[in-house]
Amino acid sequence: MNTFARRAALWLSLIVGFVSFVSPSAHAQGTSGIAGVIREHIRSGASGVTVEAASPALIERTRAVVTDESGQYKIIDLPGGTYSSSGTPMRPSAGRSS
């Protein structure tokens, strides 16, 4: 798969996997969360992708997590508000020795 198609698939998966919601029950409880799966290919999860959620509702303005070996991520304890997300794939050579 060429680089463009790989990145396009990664971003499409991020958009599809990203579910941002602020439900009435989240307001009642005070916090909520965002969870999803980043897929590099149709069936394989993309591990090592940094997923960030940004919002003025956060004291730190952004909160980041790294996907696990199956491409899953969870950003928990988010206060109610509007969030944007982004994902940064791990460089191919990062963490690997030849």
N, C-alpha and C positions, 0 to 999 in steps of 0.2 A: 504494500500500500504506500503510495507516495506521501510526502510530508504534508502537502495541502489536504489531501483526503483524510489523513490520520488526524490532523488538527481539527478539521471540520467535524469528523465523527466524534472526537473528544468534546468539542464545544456543544455539539448537538446533544450529546448525552448529558452534559452538565445542565443544559437548559431543560431538558426533559426530566432529569433526575431531581432538579431543584424545585422544591415546593416551599414557597414562602406563604405563610398564612398567619393571620392574627384573628383568631376566632373569638367569639364572645367568651368562651370558657377560658381562653388564654388570658384575656383581660381580667377575668375574675380571679385567676390564680396568680397573676402577676408576671409569669414567665412562660415561654414556649420554646420551640426548637425547630431546627431545620435538619432534615436527613435526606439522603439520596444515594444513588449509585452512579459512579462515573465509569463508563464502558469505553475501552479503547477500540475494541472490535465488537461485533454484534453479541458475542457470547462471553468474552473475557473482560473481567474488571480491570480497571487501570489503577494499580497501586502506586503510592508515592505522589499523588497529585495533591497540591496544596489548594484547599478550598477556603475562600474568605467570605465572610458576611460583613457588610459595612452598613452602619446606620448611625444617625445622630442620637438614637436612643441608647447607644452603648457608650459607657464612660471612655473606654479605650478606642472608640470609633470603628475598629475592625476586630474581628475575632477569626482566627484561622485554625484549621485542623488539616491533617494529612489522611488521605484515604488508606484503608487497610488493604491486605492482599487480595481481597475480593472487590475492591473499588468502592466500598461503602464508607460513608462519612456521617457523622452526627455532630451538630453544633447545638449544644444544650444551654439551658438557663438564659435564654434571650428575653429581654424585656419587650413588651409590646411596642410595635412600631413598624415602619416600612424599611425593608432591607434590600440591598442589591448584593449580588454574588459574583464571584469570579473564580476561575481555576487556573492554576499554573502547573503544567506538566513538569515532571522531573526531567532534567537533562539526561539523555541516553547514557552518558559516560559517568554521571554522578553515582558514587557509591560502588563503582565496579572497578576491579583491577584487571589488567591484562596479563 
